[in-house]
Amino acid sequence: MQKNITATIITLNEEKHIREVIENVQKVCDEVIVVDSCSTDKTIEIAESLGAKVIKQKYLGDGGQKAWCEQYAKNDWILSIDADERFEDEALEMIESIDLEKTQYEGFSFRRKSFIGKKYIRQWYPDRVVRLYDKSKCGYNTEGEHGAVQTKNFQELDVDMLHYSFTDFGMLVRKADRFAVNLAHVRYKEGKRASWYDPFLHGMGAFFKGMIIKGGILGGLHEWHVGFASAYNAYMKYVIMLELQENENNE
């Protein structure tokens, strides 16, 4: 049953995903808005054929793009979803059951099951994210590589989203490299500084957290690949911060 909820989806060349994600959220939302960053494939054509409202906007960053599209939603309640995500049926049923007019919460968070190709990544679970929220009371931050809804008044729902994060490990490495560089610069601009031991400490910490604390060691060989990739990503973030500090001191 559709409710007074607007689904928002940001896209760039997502013709492989856009039909499934729109049909997924249309089960509970009476409006779907797609904010597209100049796709050159059939993303816009498919979205419009399914009844979605398409708005073109140059990419403002993850949080910036999601915050920008809120102004076009006819409803206060927003269901934000990426093109590579889906809500499981149980999650959709949970959304239907919430009385949004009487709730004391500003938002609701969901667990995410993430995949690389068809391989489920145990150590990334539950990776909670607030995706259903009242735009009149809270919204997305506009800084950093990944946006997040800024509210402390949310309820954790024990239901899952599916997140088809990466098509393969090559895509993981490419995005991880970009993320490490961008995050290092963001932290540096925020005034954060690194010590010589931070690359080692955080690299080993990331591996230990994923493989031991989050149970990656109980998975297959692919979990080890992810564990080492996470360690490398954390290590390089602090290496880049040290480099920025060194360049500053040499000026």
C-alpha positions as CSV (number, residue, x, y, z in Angstrom):
1,M,0.0,0.0,0.0
2,Q,1.4,3.4,-1.0
3,K,1.8,6.0,1.7
4,N,2.5,9.8,1.7
5,I,6.2,9.2,1.2
6,T,8.5,10.5,-1.5
7,A,11.3,8.2,-2.7
8,T,14.4,10.0,-3.8
9,I,17.1,8.4,-6.0
10,I,20.3,10.0,-7.2
11,T,21.6,8.5,-10.5
12,L,24.4,8.6,-13.1
13,N,24.2,6.0,-15.8
14,E,22.1,3.5,-13.8
15,E,20.1,1.9,-16.6
16,K,20.9,-1.6,-15.2
17,H,19.4,-0.8,-11.8
18,I,16.9,2.0,-12.2
19,R,13.8,-0.1,-13.1
20,E,14.2,-2.5,-10.2
21,V,14.8,0.2,-7.6
22,I,11.8,2.4,-8.8
23,E,9.5,-0.6,-8.8
24,N,10.8,-1.6,-5.4
25,V,10.0,1.8,-3.7
26,Q,6.7,2.3,-5.6
27,K,5.2,-0.4,-3.4
28,V,5.2,2.1,-0.5
29,C,5.7,5.5,-2.0
30,D,3.2,7.7,-3.8
31,E,6.0,9.8,-5.4
32,V,9.4,8.9,-6.9
33,I,12.0,11.6,-7.7
34,V,15.1,10.8,-9.6
35,V,17.9,13.4,-9.5
36,D,20.2,12.6,-12.4
37,S,23.7,13.8,-12.9
38,C,23.7,14.0,-16.8
39,S,23.4,10.3,-17.6
40,T,24.3,9.3,-21.1
41,D,22.5,5.9,-21.1
42,K,18.8,5.1,-20.8
43,T,18.4,5.9,-17.1
44,I,16.2,9.0,-17.6
45,E,14.1,7.3,-20.3
46,I,13.4,4.3,-18.1
47,A,12.7,6.4,-15.0
48,E,10.1,8.6,-16.8
49,S,8.4,5.5,-18.4
50,L,7.8,4.3,-14.8
51,G,6.2,7.5,-13.7
52,A,9.1,9.0,-11.8
53,K,9.8,12.7,-11.8
54,V,13.2,13.3,-13.2
55,I,15.3,16.4,-12.4
56,K,18.7,17.0,-13.9
57,Q,21.4,18.4,-11.6
58,K,25.2,18.5,-11.8
59,Y,26.6,16.3,-9.1
60,L,27.0,18.1,-5.7
61,G,28.5,15.2,-3.8
62,D,26.5,12.4,-2.2
63,G,25.0,14.3,0.7
64,G,24.7,17.5,-1.3
65,Q,22.8,15.9,-4.1
66,K,20.4,14.1,-1.6
67,A,19.8,17.3,0.4
68,W,19.2,19.3,-2.8
69,C,16.4,17.0,-4.1
70,E,14.4,17.3,-0.8
71,Q,13.0,20.6,-1.9
72,Y,11.1,19.0,-4.8
73,A,9.4,16.4,-2.6
74,K,5.6,16.9,-2.1
75,N,5.7,14.9,1.1
76,D,7.6,15.6,4.4
77,W,8.6,12.0,4.7
78,I,11.4,11.0,2.4
79,L,12.6,7.4,1.6
80,S,16.1,7.9,0.3
81,I,17.6,5.0,-1.6
82,D,20.6,4.5,-4.0
83,A,20.2,2.9,-7.4
84,D,22.2,-0.1,-6.2
85,E,19.9,-0.8,-3.2
86,R,16.6,-2.6,-2.6
87,F,14.3,-3.0,0.4
88,E,13.5,-6.6,1.3
89,D,9.8,-7.4,1.4
90,E,9.9,-7.5,5.2
91,A,11.3,-4.0,5.2
92,L,8.6,-2.7,2.9
93,E,6.0,-4.3,5.2
94,M,7.6,-2.6,8.2
95,I,7.4,0.8,6.4
96,E,3.7,0.2,5.7
97,S,3.0,-0.5,9.4
98,I,4.6,2.7,10.7
99,D,2.1,5.5,11.7
100,L,4.1,8.4,10.3
101,E,1.6,11.0,11.5
102,K,1.9,10.0,15.1
103,T,5.5,8.7,15.5
104,Q,7.8,10.4,18.0
105,Y,10.8,9.7,15.7
106,E,12.4,11.9,13.0
107,G,13.7,9.0,11.1
108,F,14.2,5.2,10.9
109,S,17.3,3.2,10.1
110,F,17.7,0.0,8.3
111,R,20.4,-2.7,8.3
112,R,22.2,-3.3,5.0
113,K,23.3,-6.6,3.5
114,S,26.2,-5.7,1.1
115,F,27.5,-7.7,-1.9
116,I,30.5,-7.7,-4.2
117,G,29.1,-9.3,-7.3
118,K,27.0,-12.2,-5.9
119,K,29.1,-12.6,-2.8
120,Y,27.6,-11.5,0.5
121,I,30.1,-9.6,2.7
122,R,29.6,-10.6,6.3
123,Q,32.0,-8.2,7.9
124,W,30.1,-5.1,6.5
125,Y,26.9,-6.1,8.2
126,P,24.7,-4.5,9.6
127,D,26.0,-1.1,8.3
128,R,22.9,0.8,9.5
129,V,21.7,3.8,7.6
130,V,18.8,6.2,8.2
131,R,16.8,6.2,5.0
132,L,13.3,7.1,6.0
133,Y,13.1,10.6,7.6
134,D,11.0,13.7,8.0
135,K,12.6,16.4,6.0
136,S,10.8,19.1,8.0
137,K,12.9,18.0,11.1
138,C,16.2,16.7,9.7
139,G,18.0,16.0,6.5
140,Y,21.3,15.1,4.8
141,N,24.7,16.6,5.6
142,T,26.4,18.2,2.6
143,E,30.0,17.6,3.5
144,G,32.3,14.6,3.0
145,E,32.3,11.7,0.5
146,H,29.2,9.9,1.9
147,G,26.1,11.7,3.0
148,A,24.1,10.8,6.1
149,V,20.9,12.0,7.6
150,Q,21.7,14.2,10.6
151,T,19.4,13.2,13.5
152,K,19.8,11.4,16.8
153,N,16.1,10.9,17.2
154,F,15.6,7.8,15.1
155,Q,14.4,4.2,15.6
156,E,16.5,1.2,14.5
157,L,14.3,-1.2,12.5
158,D,15.3,-4.9,12.5
159,V,14.8,-5.3,8.8
160,D,17.2,-5.3,5.9
161,M,18.1,-3.5,2.7
162,L,20.1,-5.2,0.0
163,H,23.2,-3.2,-1.2
164,Y,24.8,-4.4,-4.4
165,S,27.9,-2.3,-3.6
166,F,30.4,-3.4,-6.2
167,T,30.2,-5.5,-9.4
168,D,33.7,-6.9,-8.7
169,F,36.8,-6.5,-6.6
170,G,38.4,-4.2,-9.2
171,M,35.5,-1.7,-8.6
172,L,36.0,-2.0,-4.9
173,V,39.7,-1.1,-5.2
174,R,39.1,1.8,-7.5
175,K,36.4,3.3,-5.2
176,A,38.4,2.6,-2.1
177,D,41.4,4.5,-3.5
178,R,39.3,7.6,-4.3
179,F,37.5,7.4,-1.0
180,A,40.8,7.3,0.9
181,V,42.1,10.4,-0.9
182,N,38.9,12.3,-0.5
183,L,38.4,11.4,3.2
184,A,42.0,12.3,4.0
185,H,41.5,15.8,2.6
186,V,38.2,16.2,4.4
187,R,39.7,15.3,7.7
188,Y,42.7,17.5,7.1
189,K,40.5,20.5,6.3
190,E,38.5,19.8,9.5
191,G,41.8,20.3,11.4
192,K,42.5,16.6,12.1
193,R,46.1,15.6,12.2
194,A,47.9,12.2,12.0
195,S,50.8,10.8,13.9
196,W,53.5,8.6,12.4
197,Y,52.0,5.5,13.8
198,D,48.4,6.1,12.7
199,P,48.7,4.3,9.3
200,F,49.8,1.1,11.0
201,L,47.4,1.4,14.0
202,H,44.3,2.1,11.8
203,G,45.3,-0.3,9.1
204,M,45.6,-3.2,11.6
205,G,42.5,-2.0,13.4
206,A,40.4,-2.1,10.3
207,F,41.5,-5.6,9.5
208,F,40.9,-6.8,13.1
209,K,37.5,-5.2,13.2
210,G,36.3,-6.7,9.9
211,M,37.8,-10.2,10.3
212,I,37.5,-10.8,14.0
213,I,34.9,-8.5,15.6
214,K,32.5,-8.6,12.6
215,G,33.1,-12.3,11.9
216,G,34.7,-12.0,8.4
217,I,37.1,-14.8,9.3
218,L,34.0,-17.2,9.3
219,G,33.4,-16.4,5.7
220,G,35.1,-17.5,2.6
221,L,38.3,-16.3,0.8
222,H,36.4,-13.2,-0.4
223,E,36.2,-12.0,3.2
224,W,40.0,-12.1,3.4
225,H,40.2,-10.0,0.2
226,V,37.8,-7.4,1.7
227,G,39.7,-7.5,5.0
228,F,43.0,-6.6,3.4
229,A,41.4,-4.0,1.1
230,S,39.8,-2.4,4.2
231,A,43.2,-2.4,6.0
232,Y,44.9,-0.9,2.9
233,N,42.2,1.8,2.6
234,A,42.6,2.8,6.3
235,Y,46.4,2.7,6.1
236,M,46.5,5.0,3.0
237,K,44.1,7.5,4.4
238,Y,46.5,8.3,7.2
239,V,49.5,8.2,4.9
240,I,47.9,10.9,2.7
241,M,47.1,12.9,5.8
242,L,50.8,12.7,6.9
243,E,51.8,13.8,3.4
244,L,49.5,16.8,3.6
245,Q,51.0,17.8,6.9
246,E,54.5,17.4,5.6
247,N,53.7,19.6,2.6
248,E,52.2,22.2,4.9
249,N,55.4,22.2,7.1
250,N,57.6,22.7,4.1
251,E,55.8,25.7,2.8
